[in-house]
Each structure stands twice: as C-alpha cells, then as structure tokens.
C-alpha cells in the first residue's frame, strides 16, 4: 500500500498549493498581535533561525482562496473517496495503511474551511518555527485544543494504533522515534492549551530540552517578536510571515563545544570538534562575514497579488563589487500581453577577473584550518582554469534577453509552427562579432548589418524553424533578431528599450496561465504512464485547469545592491 500512501501525500500537496498566495490589500505593518507575542515568547533569543507571523491571516483571505480553488477541493473529495475504498477493501496488518485510512475518514466531507476547523485546526493561525539549538521546533496556534486532541485520539483509535502517551510534570506528549543511525532522533508532538507544538529532537537530550519544548520553562531572554517586527519595518514586509537565518549563530551551534546542539548530541559530537580550534572558528566566521544573514518575507498580500522578497546580506564593499559585474539589461514586463519577457546581464570578463581575484586572495593567504584545506586546493585549481583564454564572444558577452509574444507548437508539442517576438544578445562590439561570423559563414555576407540600420531578413536556409520569418539588426551594444512576419517593425524599439535599475542580474515576467496550458498538453500521457484507472489524473487535470483560470502572471527579479543579493517574486491573479 506504499503507492496509496504516496497518493495521500500528493493529495495533501495539491490542497496545500491552493492555500498559498492570495490576499487582501494590506499595508506593511509591524504591529504585533497578542496571540503572536504570546506564541513567540517560547522562542529563545539565541535561535539561529526564526520564522513567524505577527498577525493572523484575515478571514476573507482564507475564504477567497477556498473560493478560487473550489473545483480542486471538489475533485480532491472524489480522490479521497477512491483512496478510502482502496484502503478499506482489504484488511491490512500494516499500521501505516490503517493510519492513512483513519486520516482519510476524518477528512471525508471536511475539505473546506469549516470542515477542517471542525477537526480543531485554525486556518487563520499564528505560527513560530525556530531552533532549539539547530533542532527545529514549530508552534501553531489553535482555536480549540481539546477538539484537535480528540481528533488525534480518534484517528489513533480507528487505526488500531497504540501511541504511547508520555507525560512530564502532567503535560502529555507523543514521541515517535526516527530512523537515524548516527544520531537518535524522535518526532515530538504535544497539544498544549493554546497551540500545537511539534519538534525533531535528540532522544538523549530529553532532560534538557523537553521542559522548554512543552512550555514548562520559558526562555530567560526572548526577542523574537521584536526581531520580526524590526525586519518587517526594515524591508517593507507585511506581518503575515517572515523568515530569517543567522549563519554565524548556526555555525556556532556546531563549532562551540558548549552549544545546545553539541551538548544534545553528546560525546560523539564533542569528539568531532577535536580539530575545531580558535583558528578554525575564526576562519569559518571570516567566510560567513561575507553573507551573515538570509531573510525572506511577504512584501505584498493583496486581493489580486502576492509578493515575496528575500535578501542575502553582504558587506557593502562586496555588494558594490558584485553590482559592478552586472551589465545593462532592458526593463521588462511592460507588455502585459506577452507570453514571456526575460533578461539576464553580466560582464563575463569582469566576472572572471573577480573570481580570479578571490581565488588569488586565498592562495596568497591560505586557510590554516585543516578542515578548510580543500578550499586552498580549489582556489589553486580555479586560477588554473580561469587563466585559460576565453573566446572573444564569451569574454565580451554582456547579456541576453527575449520577449515572446506568441508561441504555437505542432500537434506533437515539439516543434514551433508559429513564433512571434524579439531576442537580443548584448556584446561589447556587436559589429565585430558579425564580421567574425561572416568569416565562418560566408553566406552571411549578404546581410549588411550596421548599428542603426533597418533590419535585414535572415536567409530562410539559416532559420532555425521552417516557415518562420526572421530579421536581424544591430545596435551599439546588441545583436537583435525578430521572429514572425511584421515583427521586424518593432525590432529597433526593442533594442532601444529603457534600462532596468542598476545591479539587476536577472528579470523575468511570464504568463502563468499560458504556462499551465503548455503543461496541460502532455498531462494525460505523463500521468497515465502507470496504466489503468488513476483518480489523480482527473485531479491533476482539474488542478491544471483551475490554476490556469486563477493565475495571471509571475514576475521574478534578482539583483545586487549595496546590502547584498536581493530576489523578488510576485504572483498576480485574475
């Protein structure tokens, strides 16, 4: 029945997708609700990572998402019925199969907000995910702890599974050992008066960790709520979920013999630190100084759009140097009717010089820590590779971009039968490279290309696809091409588009609905490979059609700033 359990996981994943990314118009605020402050009080100040929301998701947000994906939940109910029938058709000695059947029975008729919350869940909850040392703990607020406990106990009883309940100072919890040979770990869960607590902890450290996990002891110092509020204010995040990881703190959990993590792992872990002296610690922290913290948060939660922003922090000196490696790329996403718009820009020659300088710095001042000796070897090897001459085109490459207006594939979905759009390659001296190409392909000599001149038709025998008209043109810094009859009229304007902000490494904007339409073409073949009836085929079709109907566009940006590497992602909905 392993297949059935896999299907159950796939069903859960499909339902999770429908709950991601919708919203109402909300400003970026840093207010901390009492529920969030109470839950975040369990988080120790020295946690190396932290995720949490300072305000619960508004009710109308959740209701909107269920409304959007109602066809998916309706079809998921059919799949659930089929899985129940499959599992219930035969008795099984496998406790996992019986447990799956019991879970499905609880979900039957409850694939709605009201239904799920009737089981004791709170979909508008506040959450906190953090580390007790390096070990993860999650806390999720509950509207009715007694109901959730009753649901869990009912599932276990219906499955005929005996899950021993443990107690510490009259606080009940469950423990499920995990298959870890080197480090004995277990999954711990407890339904507490206001929230559910789940964690993966070493079994040998129960005496030290359980009192805090079960809420019997609060940390002497906790600043989680204030830390998240400060990050939200600094980066313009909404209060609905923010994650941050301090890489220095995380490294210390494995390098400091007195850390929570090392103490919890015991003597074997301490022995692994025998070669981790002060020199090693200093050199590792020196590496981490270049990117000490990673943070990501919800930057917008609107009725028709959800956006995220992430920052890998760097010293301003490094951020400025990396920013200088990016080349000018055009601004994208201005044409909402385009299927896709993409741009990438980097000065390959300058990037090579940057990498060589970084490697040379290691060679000149090699790491003394034995555990970092391999980095010394890799630096020497990298210099040897980078000293190899690059072809002129590669060394002078500056970027690539395309804007796709239309794309139609043949019946097999393999060969384009219609393509309309523009593309360009940025190079330092485009006319020189055209001349070099004409030396290798003399037939190109009939194309008299010069910056600013009218586009010239590409000979048909040089075209990539049959029956697709192509024109080429030059600007001062790019070689451009148009695809499709009449598209050459806009090629000059395409090559002369306004620039994206400085430091932009990559930008993409595409029609999400068109993407789902392309995926839908081969869905039947892909999902039917196993042969026979499969309820997930219908679910996948409904999900694909629903995603196409709901989603509009997706935009991605990656850029270097003085603060570090920043990425942004925005999903819009119809």
Residue, then its C-alpha position, 0 to 999 in steps of 0.5 A: x500500500x506504499x503507492x496509496x500512501x504516496x497518493x495521500x501525500x500528493x493529495x495533501x500537496x495539491x490542497x496545500x498549493x491552493x492555500x498559498x498566495x492570495x490576499x487582501x490589500x494590506x499595508x506593511x505593518x509591524x504591529x504585533x498581535x497578542x496571540x503572536x507575542x504570546x506564541x513567540x515568547x517560547x522562542x529563545x533569543x539565541x535561535x539561529x533561525x526564526x520564522x513567524x507571523x505577527x498577525x493572523x491571516x484575515x478571514x476573507x483571505x482564507x475564504x477567497x482562496x477556498x473560493x478560487x480553488x473550489x473545483x480542486x477541493x471538489x475533485x480532491x473529495x472524489x480522490x479521497x473517496x477512491x483512496x478510502x475504498x482502496x484502503x478499506x477493501x482489504x484488511x491490512x496488518x500494516x499500521x501505516x495503511x490503517x493510519x492513512x485510512x483513519x486520516x482519510x475518514x476524518x477528512x471525508x466531507x471536511x475539505x473546506x474551511x469549516x470542515x477542517x476547523x471542525x477537526x480543531x485546526x485554525x486556518x487563520x493561525x499564528x505560527x513560530x518555527x525556530x531552533x532549539x539549538x539547530x533542532x527545529x521546533x514549530x508552534x501553531x496556534x489553535x482555536x480549540x485544543x481539546x477538539x484537535x486532541x480528540x481528533x488525534x485520539x480518534x484517528x489513533x483509535x480507528x487505526x488500531x494504533x497504540x501511541x504511547x502517551x508520555x507525560x512530564x510534570x502532567x503535560x502529555x506528549x507523543x514521541x515517535x522515534x526516527x530512523x537515524x543511525x548516527x544520531x537518535x532522533x524522535x518526532x515530538x508532538x504535544x497539544x498544549x492549551x493554546x497551540x500545537x507544538x511539534x519538534x525533531x529532537x535528540x532522544x538523549x537530550x530529553x532532560x534538557x530540552x523537553x521542559x522548554x519544548x512543552x512550555x514548562x520553562x520559558x526562555x530567560x531572554x526572548x526577542x523574537x517578536x521584536x526581531x520580526x517586527x524590526x525586519x518587517x519595518x526594515x524591508x517593507x514586509x507585511x506581518x503575515x510571515x517572515x523568515x530569517x537565518x543567522x549563519x554565524x549563530x548556526x555555525x556556532x551551534x556546531x563549532x562551540x563545544x558548549x552549544x545546545x546542539x553539541x551538548x544534545x548530541x553528546x560525546x560523539x559530537x564533542x569528539x568531532x570538534x577535536x580539530x575545531x580550534x580558535x583558528x578554525x572558528x575564526x576562519x569559518x566566521x571570516x567566510x560567513x562575514x561575507x553573507x551573515x544573514x538570509x531573510x525572506x518575507x511577504x512584501x505584498x498580500x493583496x486581493x489580486x497579488x502576492x509578493x515575496x522578497x528575500x535578501x542575502x546580506x553582504x558587506x557593502x564593499x562586496x555588494x558594490x563589487x558584485x553590482x559592478x559585474x552586472x551589465x545593462x539589461x532592458x526593463x521588462x514586463x511592460x507588455x502585459x500581453x506577452x507570453x514571456x519577457x526575460x533578461x539576464x546581464x553580466x560582464x563575463x570578463x569582469x566576472x572572471x577577473x573577480x573570481x580570479x581575484x578571490x581565488x588569488x586572495x586565498x592562495x596568497x593567504x591560505x586557510x590554516x584550518x585543516x578542515x578548510x584545506x580543500x578550499x586552498x586546493x580549489x582556489x589553486x585549481x580555479x586560477x588554473x582554469x580561469x587563466x585559460x583564454x576565453x573566446x572573444x564572444x564569451x569574454x565580451x558577452x554582456x547579456x541576453x534577453x527575449x520577449x515572446x509574444x506568441x508561441x504555437x507548437x505542432x500537434x506533437x508539442x515539439x516543434x514551433x509552427x508559429x513564433x512571434x517576438x524579439x531576442x537580443x544578445x548584448x556584446x561589447x562590439x556587436x559589429x565585430x562579432x558579425x564580421x567574425x561570423x561572416x568569416x565562418x559563414x560566408x553566406x552571411x555576407x549578404x546581410x549588411x548589418x550596421x548599428x542603426x540600420x533597418x533590419x535585414x531578413x535572415x536567409x530562410x536556409x539559416x532559420x532555425x524553424x521552417x516557415x518562420x520569418x526572421x530579421x536581424x539588426x544591430x545596435x551599439x551594444x546588441x545583436x537583435x533578431x525578430x521572429x514572425x512576419x511584421x515583427x521586424x517593425x518593432x525590432x529597433x524599439x526593442x533594442x532601444x528599450x529603457x534600462x532596468x535599475x542598476x545591479x539587476x542580474x536577472x528579470x523575468x515576467x511570464x504568463x502563468x496561465x499560458x504556462x499551465x496550458x503548455x503543461x496541460x498538453x502532455x498531462x494525460x500521457x505523463x500521468x497515465x504512464x502507470x496504466x489503468x484507472x488513476x483518480x489523480x489524473x482527473x485531479x491533476x487535470x482539474x488542478x491544471x485547469x483551475x490554476x490556469x483560470x486563477x493565475x495571471x502572471x509571475x514576475x521574478x527579479x534578482x539583483x545586487x545592491x549595496x546590502x547584498x543579493x536581493x530576489x523578488x517574486x510576485x504572483x498576480x491573479x485574475 
